[in-house]
C-alpha cells in the first residue's frame, strides 16, 4: 500500500525504532493493514522508502491523521522508550480517541508505571493494555512471546492479531492474557529477571571451564552445542555455543575474548530484585546476577585490586578422563541451578499474583515462554506440566517433574561450587542456587538464634516450638513470659 492510502488500518504503531519497525512488519506480514507514526518525519519516510516499500502500510505525519486512519475500535501499539516518553504519547493521543479504543504500551515499562496508567485510563474513553514483548529484534519481526495485561475485553479485541504475530510452538501461540492492570508488564519484568539469572549461571559455568579446566572457546563451544541437544536445550545455550565459536575478523582470535568484561543492564533485573524484597520473596539467583553485572562495571577498580589481592589462579593439569567427568558435573550443576532459579522466579510470580490480584496462571506463563522469548528452553515444558498438574504447587522444587533431578544433581552443584571456590573463581549465582535448595529443604534453620538475638537487644519477642503464644525472655535468667498481641 502506498503512502496516503484512504483505506482504514486494522492497527497502528507509534515509534519506529528497530523494535517498532519489526513489530509493524510482523503485523503487516500476517495480513493486518497497518498505520505507522514516528515523532520525526525523517524516520517515517526512511521506513516507507526502505523496509515498508510496497507493503500494506500507511504513513501518518500527524497524530490526528494517524488516529483517523484506524478502524474502530482503534488498536494503537506504542513502541517508544519506557518512562516519560510513554506518558507523553498517551497525553497527546488520549484526547483524540473514542469510547472503546485501545492503547497498548509494548515497551519495557516498569509495572508500577503501568499500574498508574491503567488506573488513570479508567476515567478515560480508551482502554489501556501493558504488554511485555520478548524475543529481541528478531522476535519482534518473526514471532515474539507476548505478555499483555489489562481489561479482558480489550484483550478479546486484540487477540486475533496478537495470536497471528506471536511465536508458535507445539504448545500453541506464545501469547496469553496475563491478568488485569499491570500484570503483563509484571510478568515481563520477572521474565527478564530469570533471563539475568540464566545468563549469569551460564557465564559462571564458562568461567570454570576456562579457568579451572583450561578449555579454549572452541572446545567450550562444542560442549555447549552438545548440551543444547539434551536437558539444557535452550536459546541461551544455543547462542552461547555460537558466540564462543565466532572468530574476530580483525585478529583471528575468538571474538568473545576481545569483548570487555563489563556487562550492562537496563534495569529490569534490578526492578525484579527490588520488588522481591518488597514482597518478602527470596530470589537469590536473580539478585546475584544483578550484583554480578554491577561489580563487572568496576573494571578499573578490579584491575587495580588484582595487583594487590591474591588468591588461587591458573588452570589445573587435569587428565582427559577427569576433564570429561567434570564437564558432566558442570552440565548437571547448571541444570539443577536453572531449576532453582526458575523456582524462585515462579514463586515471585505467585506472591505478586496474590498481592496484586493478578490471578496469574503459572502453567500458561511457562507455555508462552516456550517460544519467541529469550528464556525459551526445554525446561519450560516440565514447568508447564508441574503447575498444570498442581495449580497449588508451593514451589517448583517439590514438583514430581523435578524432584529426582534436584536430589540427584545436588551433589554436582556442590562439586561445581567447591571447584570454583578452591580456585578463587566467583560463582555467586551457582552458589545462590544451591543455597536456595539447601535452605528450602532444611527443616530447622539457624534463624532461632537470630530471633533470640533480636529479642535480647530489642525485645522483639519470639515464638516457641513447644507451646503456642508469643514470648519475651530475660536472657540473663532464662525466664520468659507470654506477651499479649
C-alpha positions as CSV (number, residue, x, y, z in Angstrom):
1,X,0.0,0.0,0.0
2,X,1.4,3.4,-0.9
3,X,1.7,6.4,1.4
4,X,-1.5,8.3,1.9
5,X,-4.0,5.4,1.2
6,X,-7.5,6.2,2.3
7,X,-8.2,2.6,3.4
8,X,-8.6,2.3,7.2
9,X,-6.0,0.3,9.0
10,X,-6.6,-2.5,11.5
11,X,-3.8,-1.4,13.9
12,X,-1.4,1.4,14.3
13,X,2.2,1.5,15.7
14,X,3.7,4.6,17.2
15,X,7.5,4.6,17.4
16,X,9.7,3.3,14.6
17,X,12.9,2.4,16.3
18,X,14.0,-1.1,15.4
19,X,11.5,-2.9,17.7
20,X,8.7,-0.8,16.5
21,X,9.6,-1.3,12.8
22,X,10.0,-5.0,13.2
23,X,6.7,-5.4,15.0
24,X,4.9,-3.3,12.4
25,X,6.4,-5.5,9.6
26,X,5.3,-8.7,11.5
27,X,1.8,-7.4,11.8
28,X,1.6,-6.4,8.1
29,X,3.1,-9.7,7.0
30,X,0.3,-11.6,8.9
31,X,-2.4,-9.8,7.0
32,X,-3.3,-6.8,9.2
33,X,-3.2,-3.4,7.4
34,X,-1.2,-1.0,9.5
35,X,-0.6,2.7,10.0
36,X,2.6,4.0,11.4
37,X,3.7,7.2,13.1
38,X,7.0,8.5,14.4
39,X,7.9,11.7,16.2
40,X,10.4,12.6,13.5
41,X,9.2,12.6,9.9
42,X,12.6,11.6,8.5
43,X,12.4,8.2,10.3
44,X,8.9,7.5,8.9
45,X,9.9,8.5,5.4
46,X,13.0,6.3,5.6
47,X,10.9,3.3,6.8
48,X,8.4,3.8,4.0
49,X,11.1,4.1,1.3
50,X,13.1,1.1,2.5
51,X,11.7,-1.7,4.7
52,X,8.0,-0.9,4.1
53,X,8.2,-0.2,0.4
54,X,5.4,-1.9,-1.4
55,X,3.7,-3.2,1.7
56,X,0.3,-2.6,3.1
57,X,1.5,0.3,5.4
58,X,0.0,3.8,5.7
59,X,2.4,6.5,6.9
60,X,0.9,9.3,9.0
61,X,2.8,12.5,9.8
62,X,0.5,13.9,12.4
63,X,-1.3,12.1,15.3
64,X,-4.6,13.4,14.0
65,X,-4.0,11.8,10.6
66,X,-2.8,8.6,12.3
67,X,-5.9,8.3,14.5
68,X,-8.2,8.9,11.6
69,X,-6.5,6.2,9.6
70,X,-7.5,3.5,12.0
71,X,-10.6,1.2,12.1
72,X,-12.7,1.4,15.3
73,X,-12.2,0.4,18.0
74,X,-8.7,1.7,17.3
75,X,-5.8,-0.5,18.3
76,X,-2.7,1.5,18.9
77,X,0.6,-0.1,19.9
78,X,3.1,2.4,21.5
79,X,6.7,1.3,20.9
80,X,8.7,4.2,22.5
81,X,11.3,4.3,25.3
82,X,9.9,3.5,28.7
83,X,9.2,6.2,31.2
84,X,8.2,9.8,30.4
85,X,8.0,9.2,26.6
86,X,5.2,6.8,27.1
87,X,3.3,9.3,29.3
88,X,3.9,12.0,26.6
89,X,2.4,9.8,23.8
90,X,-0.6,8.9,25.9
91,X,-1.1,12.6,26.8
92,X,-1.1,13.6,23.2
93,X,-3.1,10.8,21.7
94,X,-5.6,10.1,24.5
95,X,-7.8,13.2,23.8
96,X,-8.1,12.1,20.1
97,X,-9.6,8.7,20.9
98,X,-13.2,7.5,21.2
99,X,-15.0,5.1,23.5
100,X,-13.6,1.6,23.5
101,X,-10.3,2.5,21.7
102,X,-7.2,0.7,22.9
103,X,-3.7,1.9,23.7
104,X,-1.1,-0.8,24.1
105,X,2.2,0.0,25.7
106,X,4.6,-2.6,24.1
107,X,7.8,-1.2,25.7
108,X,9.8,-2.4,28.7
109,X,7.8,-0.2,31.2
110,X,8.1,-0.6,34.9
111,X,5.0,-2.3,36.2
112,X,4.3,0.4,38.7
113,X,4.1,2.9,35.9
114,X,1.8,0.6,34.0
115,X,-0.5,0.2,37.1
116,X,-0.6,4.0,37.4
117,X,-1.6,4.4,33.7
118,X,-4.1,1.6,33.9
119,X,-5.8,3.3,36.9
120,X,-5.8,6.7,35.0
121,X,-7.4,5.1,32.0
122,X,-10.5,4.1,34.0
123,X,-11.7,7.6,33.8
124,X,-10.9,8.0,30.1
125,X,-12.6,6.8,27.0
126,X,-9.9,4.4,26.0
127,X,-8.7,1.1,27.4
128,X,-5.0,0.7,28.4
129,X,-3.0,-2.5,27.9
130,X,0.5,-3.0,29.2
131,X,2.2,-5.7,27.1
132,X,5.6,-7.4,27.6
133,X,7.3,-8.2,24.3
134,X,10.2,-10.7,24.5
135,X,12.4,-12.0,21.8
136,X,14.5,-9.0,20.8
137,X,14.6,-7.6,17.4
138,X,14.3,-11.0,15.6
139,X,11.4,-12.0,17.8
140,X,9.5,-8.8,17.1
141,X,9.9,-9.4,13.4
142,X,9.3,-13.1,13.2
143,X,7.3,-14.0,16.3
144,X,7.8,-12.8,19.9
145,X,6.4,-14.1,23.2
146,X,3.7,-11.6,24.1
147,X,2.5,-10.9,27.7
148,X,-0.5,-8.5,27.6
149,X,-2.3,-7.4,30.7
150,X,-5.3,-5.1,31.2
151,X,-9.0,-5.3,30.6
152,X,-10.1,-8.8,29.3
153,X,-12.5,-7.1,26.9
154,X,-9.6,-5.3,25.3
155,X,-7.6,-8.4,25.0
156,X,-10.5,-10.2,23.2
157,X,-10.4,-7.5,20.6
158,X,-6.6,-7.7,20.2
159,X,-6.4,-11.5,20.5
160,X,-6.7,-12.4,16.8
161,X,-4.0,-10.1,15.7
162,X,-1.7,-10.9,18.7
163,X,-2.2,-14.7,18.1
164,X,-1.2,-14.2,14.5
165,X,2.0,-12.4,15.2
166,X,3.2,-14.3,18.2
167,X,5.7,-17.1,18.1
168,X,4.2,-20.6,17.6
169,X,5.3,-23.9,19.2
170,X,3.7,-27.3,19.5
171,X,2.0,-25.8,22.6
172,X,0.3,-23.1,20.6
173,X,0.7,-19.3,20.1
174,X,3.0,-17.7,22.6
175,X,0.5,-15.2,23.9
176,X,-2.0,-15.1,26.7
177,X,-4.0,-12.6,28.7
178,X,-1.8,-12.4,31.8
179,X,-4.3,-10.6,34.1
180,X,-5.7,-7.1,34.9
181,X,-3.8,-3.8,35.3
182,X,0.0,-4.2,35.2
183,X,0.0,-8.0,35.1
184,X,1.6,-8.1,31.6
185,X,4.5,-5.9,32.4
186,X,5.0,-7.5,35.8
187,X,5.3,-10.9,34.1
188,X,7.7,-9.4,31.6
189,X,9.8,-8.0,34.4
190,X,10.2,-11.3,36.1
191,X,10.9,-13.0,32.7
192,X,13.8,-10.5,32.4
193,X,14.9,-11.3,35.9
194,X,15.0,-15.0,35.1
195,X,16.9,-14.1,32.0
196,X,19.5,-12.3,34.1
197,X,19.9,-15.4,36.3
198,X,20.2,-17.8,33.3
199,X,22.9,-15.7,31.7
200,X,24.9,-15.4,34.9
201,X,24.7,-19.2,35.6
202,X,26.0,-19.9,32.0
203,X,28.8,-17.3,32.4
204,X,30.0,-18.8,35.7
205,X,30.0,-22.3,34.1
206,X,32.0,-20.9,31.2
207,X,34.4,-19.3,33.7
208,X,35.0,-22.6,35.5
209,X,35.6,-24.4,32.1
210,X,38.1,-21.7,31.1
211,X,40.0,-21.1,34.3
212,X,39.9,-24.5,36.0
213,X,39.7,-26.9,33.1
214,X,41.8,-24.7,30.8
215,X,39.4,-25.1,27.9
216,X,39.5,-22.9,24.7
217,X,36.5,-21.1,23.4
218,X,36.3,-23.6,20.6
219,X,36.3,-26.5,22.9
220,X,33.7,-24.9,25.1
221,X,31.5,-24.1,22.1
222,X,31.4,-27.8,21.3
223,X,30.4,-28.6,24.8
224,X,27.6,-26.1,24.9
225,X,26.4,-27.3,21.5
226,X,26.2,-30.8,22.8
227,X,24.4,-29.6,25.9
228,X,21.9,-27.9,23.7
229,X,20.9,-31.4,22.4
230,X,19.8,-32.5,25.8
231,X,18.1,-31.4,29.0
232,X,19.8,-27.9,28.8
233,X,18.4,-27.2,25.4
234,X,17.5,-23.5,25.2
235,X,18.0,-20.4,23.2
236,X,20.7,-19.1,25.6
237,X,22.7,-22.3,25.5
238,X,22.4,-22.3,21.7
239,X,23.7,-18.8,21.2
240,X,26.5,-19.4,23.8
241,X,27.8,-22.2,21.6
242,X,27.6,-19.8,18.6
243,X,29.2,-16.9,20.4
244,X,32.2,-19.0,21.6
245,X,32.7,-20.3,18.1
246,X,32.9,-16.8,16.5
247,X,36.3,-15.7,15.3
248,X,37.2,-12.0,15.2
249,X,37.8,-10.9,11.6
250,X,40.4,-8.3,12.7
251,X,42.6,-10.5,14.9
252,X,41.8,-14.1,14.1
253,X,41.1,-14.7,17.8
254,X,37.9,-15.8,19.4
255,X,35.7,-12.6,19.3
256,X,34.2,-13.2,22.8
257,X,37.7,-12.9,24.3
258,X,38.0,-9.4,22.8
259,X,34.9,-8.2,24.5
260,X,35.3,-6.0,27.6
261,X,34.2,-7.9,30.7
262,X,31.7,-5.2,31.8
263,X,28.1,-6.3,31.4
264,X,25.5,-3.5,31.1
265,X,21.9,-3.6,32.2
266,X,18.7,-1.7,31.5
267,X,17.1,-2.1,34.9
268,X,14.5,-4.9,34.7
269,X,16.6,-7.3,36.7
270,X,17.1,-4.6,39.4
271,X,13.4,-3.9,39.4
272,X,12.7,-7.7,39.9
273,X,15.1,-7.8,42.9
274,X,13.6,-4.6,44.5
275,X,10.1,-5.9,44.1
276,X,11.0,-9.3,45.5
277,X,12.3,-7.5,48.6
278,X,9.0,-5.6,48.9
279,X,7.1,-8.9,48.7
280,X,9.4,-10.8,51.1
281,X,10.1,-13.5,48.5
282,X,13.7,-14.6,48.1
283,X,15.1,-14.7,44.5
284,X,18.9,-15.1,45.3
285,X,20.0,-16.2,41.8
286,X,18.5,-13.1,40.2
287,X,19.9,-10.9,43.0
288,X,23.3,-12.5,42.4
289,X,23.1,-11.8,38.7
290,X,22.2,-8.2,39.2
291,X,25.1,-7.6,41.6
292,X,27.5,-9.5,39.3
293,X,26.7,-7.1,36.5
294,X,27.2,-4.2,38.8
295,X,30.6,-5.4,40.0
296,X,31.6,-6.2,36.4
297,X,31.3,-2.5,35.7
298,X,34.1,-1.7,38.2
299,X,36.7,-2.7,35.6
300,X,39.4,-0.3,36.5
301,X,39.0,-1.0,40.3
302,X,39.1,-4.7,39.7
303,X,42.3,-4.4,37.6
304,X,43.9,-2.4,40.4
305,X,42.7,-4.9,43.1
306,X,44.0,-7.8,41.1
307,X,47.6,-6.5,41.6
308,X,47.1,-6.3,45.4
309,X,44.7,-9.0,46.5
310,X,45.9,-12.6,46.0
311,X,44.2,-15.9,45.5
312,X,44.5,-19.2,43.6
313,X,44.8,-18.9,39.9
314,X,45.6,-20.8,36.7
315,X,44.1,-23.9,35.1
316,X,44.8,-27.4,36.6
317,X,46.7,-30.2,34.9
318,X,43.6,-32.4,34.7
319,X,43.7,-35.7,32.8
320,X,41.4,-36.0,29.9
321,X,39.1,-38.6,31.6
322,X,38.7,-36.4,34.7
323,X,38.0,-33.3,32.5
324,X,35.3,-35.2,30.7
325,X,33.8,-36.2,34.1
326,X,33.9,-32.6,35.4
327,X,32.2,-31.4,32.2
328,X,29.4,-33.8,33.1
329,X,29.3,-32.4,36.6
330,X,29.0,-28.9,35.3
331,X,26.2,-29.9,33.0
332,X,24.2,-31.3,35.9
333,X,25.1,-28.4,38.2
334,X,23.9,-25.9,35.6
335,X,20.6,-27.8,35.0
336,X,19.9,-28.0,38.8
337,X,20.8,-24.4,39.2
338,X,18.4,-23.4,36.4
339,X,15.6,-25.3,38.1
340,X,16.4,-23.5,41.3
341,X,16.4,-20.1,39.5
342,X,13.1,-20.8,37.8
343,X,11.6,-22.0,41.1
344,X,12.5,-18.6,42.6
345,X,11.0,-16.7,39.6
346,X,7.8,-18.7,39.7
347,X,7.5,-18.2,43.5
348,X,7.8,-14.5,43.0
349,X,5.1,-14.5,40.3
350,X,2.8,-16.4,42.7
351,X,3.5,-13.9,45.5
352,X,2.8,-11.0,43.2
353,X,-0.4,-12.6,41.9
354,X,-1.7,-13.0,45.4
355,X,-0.6,-9.5,46.5
356,X,-1.7,-7.6,43.4
357,X,-4.7,-9.7,42.4
358,X,-3.4,-10.7,39.0
359,X,-4.7,-14.2,39.0
360,X,-1.7,-15.5,37.2
361,X,-1.8,-18.9,35.6
362,X,1.8,-20.2,36.1
363,X,1.4,-23.1,33.7
364,X,0.2,-20.8,31.0
365,X,3.0,-18.4,31.5
366,X,5.5,-21.2,31.1
367,X,3.7,-22.2,27.9
368,X,4.0,-18.8,26.3
369,X,7.7,-18.7,27.2
370,X,8.4,-22.0,25.2
371,X,8.9,-19.9,22.0
372,X,9.8,-16.5,20.8
373,X,11.4,-15.2,24.1
374,X,15.0,-15.1,25.3
375,X,14.4,-17.7,28.1
376,X,12.7,-20.3,25.8
377,X,14.0,-23.7,26.9
378,X,13.1,-27.4,27.1
379,X,12.9,-26.9,30.9
380,X,9.7,-24.9,30.5
381,X,7.8,-28.0,29.3
382,X,8.3,-29.6,32.7
383,X,7.3,-26.3,34.4
384,X,4.1,-26.2,32.3
385,X,3.3,-29.8,33.4
386,X,4.2,-29.1,37.1
387,X,1.8,-26.2,37.5
388,X,-0.7,-27.6,35.1
389,X,-1.0,-30.8,37.2
390,X,-1.0,-28.9,40.5
391,X,-2.1,-25.3,40.4
392,X,-1.5,-25.1,44.2
393,X,2.1,-26.3,43.9
394,X,4.0,-24.5,46.7
395,X,7.4,-24.5,45.0
396,X,8.8,-25.9,41.7
397,X,11.5,-27.8,43.6
398,X,8.7,-30.0,45.0
399,X,7.2,-30.9,41.7
400,X,7.4,-34.6,40.7
401,X,8.8,-33.5,37.4
402,X,11.9,-32.1,39.1
403,X,12.4,-33.7,42.5
404,X,14.7,-36.5,41.1
405,X,16.8,-34.1,39.2
406,X,17.3,-31.8,42.2
407,X,18.0,-34.7,44.5
408,X,20.5,-36.5,42.2
409,X,22.0,-33.3,40.8
410,X,22.5,-31.6,44.1
411,X,25.9,-33.1,44.6
412,X,27.1,-31.9,41.2
413,X,26.0,-28.5,42.2
414,X,28.1,-28.8,45.4
415,X,31.1,-30.1,43.5
416,X,30.9,-27.3,40.9
417,X,30.7,-24.6,43.7
418,X,33.6,-26.2,45.6
419,X,35.7,-26.4,42.4
420,X,35.1,-22.7,41.8
421,X,35.8,-21.7,45.4
422,X,39.0,-23.7,45.6
423,X,40.4,-21.8,42.6
424,X,39.2,-18.4,43.6
425,X,36.6,-18.1,40.9
426,X,33.4,-16.1,41.9
427,X,30.2,-18.1,41.4
428,X,27.5,-16.1,43.1
429,X,24.6,-17.4,41.0
430,X,25.6,-21.1,41.2
431,X,26.2,-20.9,45.0
432,X,22.9,-18.9,45.5
433,X,21.0,-21.6,43.5
434,X,22.5,-24.3,45.7
435,X,21.9,-22.3,48.9
436,X,18.2,-21.8,48.0
437,X,17.8,-25.5,47.6
438,X,19.6,-26.3,50.8
439,X,17.7,-23.6,52.7
440,X,14.3,-24.8,51.3
441,X,15.0,-28.4,52.2
442,X,16.3,-27.7,55.8
443,X,13.6,-28.3,58.4
444,X,15.4,-26.2,61.1
445,X,17.5,-23.2,60.1
446,X,19.6,-21.1,62.5
447,X,17.0,-18.3,62.4
448,X,16.2,-19.3,66.0
449,X,19.5,-17.7,67.1
450,X,18.7,-14.5,65.1
451,X,15.3,-14.2,66.7
452,X,16.8,-14.8,70.1
453,X,19.3,-12.0,69.5
454,X,16.5,-9.7,68.4
455,X,14.6,-10.4,71.5
456,X,17.7,-9.9,73.6
457,X,18.6,-6.4,72.3
458,X,15.2,-5.1,71.2
459,X,12.5,-7.1,73.0
460,X,11.2,-8.2,69.5
461,X,9.6,-11.3,71.1
462,X,9.7,-14.9,69.7
463,X,7.5,-18.0,69.3
464,X,8.4,-21.3,70.8
465,X,8.4,-24.8,69.2
466,X,6.9,-26.4,72.3
467,X,3.9,-24.2,73.2
468,X,1.7,-21.6,71.4
469,X,1.9,-17.9,72.0
470,X,4.3,-15.0,71.7
471,X,7.1,-14.6,74.3
472,X,9.7,-12.3,75.6
473,X,12.6,-13.6,77.7
474,X,15.0,-12.3,80.3
475,X,18.1,-13.8,78.6
476,X,20.2,-13.4,81.7
477,X,17.9,-15.6,83.8
478,X,16.2,-17.8,81.1
479,X,12.8,-16.8,82.3
480,X,10.2,-15.9,79.6
481,X,6.7,-14.5,79.7
482,X,3.7,-14.5,77.3
483,X,3.2,-11.3,75.5
484,X,-0.4,-10.2,74.6
485,X,-0.7,-9.4,70.9
